[in-house]
């Protein structure tokens, strides 16, 4: 009976530690990304994948324009800005995280597109 009791105790301690370690392992927080459109163009069609909740993709915006979104660990956000068909201006897309530009691209002329992408990979 002593062996059975000792074996059960060891098993319970092991299960307690295993469950405790998994349950209390801290998860990595999301980061906030600022998505910006700037330039001289008057009409830009904006698409965002992985953007803010409720954002309607393919909408027309007038630069300057910006929005923010939360990016979970190992997730990405993609943004493309299409210059209007007759627009001769420039458009620049930028993604900013922690006050640092992590992606930027400029397009010039009619029907040109600027695309930016960012994947949040947390430090280990």
C-alpha positions as CSV (number, residue, x, y, z in Angstrom):
1,X,0.0,0.0,0.0
2,X,2.9,2.3,0.7
3,X,4.2,1.9,-2.9
4,X,0.8,2.6,-4.4
5,X,0.4,5.7,-2.3
6,X,3.9,6.9,-3.2
7,X,3.3,6.2,-6.9
8,X,0.0,8.1,-6.8
9,X,1.6,11.1,-5.1
10,X,4.3,11.3,-7.6
11,X,1.8,11.0,-10.4
12,X,-0.3,13.8,-8.9
13,X,2.7,16.1,-8.5
14,X,3.8,15.5,-12.1
15,X,0.3,16.2,-13.4
16,X,0.0,19.3,-11.2
17,X,3.3,20.7,-12.5
18,X,2.5,19.8,-16.1
19,X,-0.9,21.5,-16.1
20,X,0.5,24.4,-14.1
21,X,3.3,25.0,-16.6
22,X,1.0,24.9,-19.6
23,X,-1.7,27.0,-18.0
24,X,0.6,29.7,-16.8
25,X,2.9,30.0,-19.8
26,X,2.7,33.7,-20.7
27,X,1.4,34.4,-24.2
28,X,3.1,37.0,-26.4
29,X,1.0,40.2,-26.7
30,X,-0.1,41.7,-30.0
31,X,1.4,44.9,-31.3
32,X,-0.4,47.9,-32.7
33,X,0.4,48.8,-36.3
34,X,-0.3,52.2,-37.8
35,X,-1.3,51.9,-41.5
36,X,-0.7,55.2,-43.4
37,X,-1.4,56.4,-46.9
38,X,0.2,59.7,-48.0
39,X,0.9,61.5,-51.3
40,X,-0.4,63.9,-53.8
41,X,-3.1,61.6,-55.4
42,X,-6.7,62.7,-54.8
43,X,-8.3,59.3,-55.2
44,X,-6.8,56.0,-53.8
45,X,-8.5,52.6,-53.5
46,X,-7.3,51.0,-50.3
47,X,-7.3,47.3,-49.5
48,X,-6.2,45.9,-46.1
49,X,-5.9,42.2,-45.2
50,X,-5.6,41.6,-41.5
51,X,-6.7,45.1,-40.8
52,X,-9.0,46.6,-38.2
53,X,-12.3,45.0,-37.4
54,X,-15.1,46.3,-39.6
55,X,-12.8,47.8,-42.2
56,X,-14.3,47.5,-45.6
57,X,-11.7,46.5,-48.1
58,X,-11.6,48.2,-51.5
59,X,-12.7,51.6,-50.2
60,X,-11.8,55.0,-51.7
61,X,-9.7,57.2,-49.4
62,X,-8.1,60.6,-49.8
63,X,-4.5,61.0,-48.6
64,X,-3.4,61.6,-45.9
65,X,-5.2,58.6,-44.3
66,X,-4.3,56.4,-41.4
67,X,-5.8,53.7,-39.3
68,X,-4.5,51.3,-36.6
69,X,-4.9,47.6,-36.1
70,X,-3.7,45.0,-33.7
71,X,-1.3,42.3,-35.1
72,X,-1.1,39.0,-33.2
73,X,2.1,37.1,-32.9
74,X,3.0,35.3,-36.2
75,X,0.2,37.1,-38.0
76,X,0.5,39.6,-40.8
77,X,-1.2,42.7,-42.2
78,X,-1.1,43.6,-45.9
79,X,-2.1,46.9,-47.4
80,X,-2.3,48.0,-51.0
81,X,-3.1,51.5,-52.3
82,X,-4.1,51.8,-56.0
83,X,-3.8,55.2,-57.7
84,X,-7.0,56.2,-59.5
85,X,-7.1,55.5,-63.3
86,X,-6.4,59.1,-64.3
87,X,-4.5,60.2,-61.2
88,X,-1.0,61.5,-62.0
89,X,0.0,61.9,-58.3
90,X,2.0,59.7,-56.0
91,X,0.9,57.5,-53.2
92,X,3.0,56.0,-50.4
93,X,1.9,53.3,-48.0
94,X,3.7,52.9,-44.7
95,X,3.3,50.5,-41.8
96,X,4.6,51.7,-38.5
97,X,5.2,49.6,-35.3
98,X,6.6,51.1,-32.1
99,X,7.4,54.4,-33.9
100,X,9.5,52.5,-36.4
101,X,8.6,52.3,-40.1
102,X,8.6,48.5,-40.8
103,X,7.4,48.7,-44.4
104,X,7.0,51.5,-47.0
105,X,6.4,51.7,-50.8
106,X,5.7,54.6,-53.2
107,X,3.9,54.4,-56.5
108,X,3.7,57.2,-59.1
109,X,1.2,57.7,-61.9
110,X,-2.1,56.5,-63.1
111,X,-3.2,53.0,-62.0
112,X,0.0,52.3,-60.1
113,X,-0.1,50.4,-56.8
114,X,1.9,50.8,-53.6
115,X,1.8,47.6,-51.4
116,X,3.2,47.1,-47.9
117,X,3.3,44.0,-45.7
118,X,4.3,43.3,-42.1
119,X,4.5,40.0,-40.1
120,X,4.8,40.3,-36.4
121,X,7.4,37.8,-35.2
122,X,7.9,38.2,-31.4
123,X,11.4,37.8,-29.9
124,X,11.9,34.5,-28.1
